[in-house]
Amino acid sequence: MINIKQSNVTVMAKDLNKSIAFYESIGLKLKKRWGEHYAQVASDDLIIGLHPSSDNRKASSQISIGFMINDIKDAETLLTKNNIKFKRGDGKAGIILNFLDPDGTNLYFGQFDDL
């Protein structure tokens, strides 16, 4: 059996510096950067790889990356402060704030009572 040491989701980024700054603005930290070739931003439980892409690929509408939080009001304040447009959804599972990264990747903050 293989021993997976770590996992990450890779997102294509048209502007690596802009993407790093965006993810830092929503609470992730730059973990490592390999010049202009690749970077990783991370939270405690998630690593997102940022891979430069100069072509016109569109972000997948079939994938979203979620960040589970304790207080949705803090997330609303953070997104508003950083001029990031979001849509709030109150559902059976909890409260979700949907927003996009600079390249159109679907992201959300979620507050769920059972987590």
Summary of the structure (lengths in Angstrom):
residues: 115
radius of gyration: 14.7
end to end distance: 30.1
largest distance: 46.3
contacts: 288
relative contact order: 0.21
helix: 17%
strand: 38%
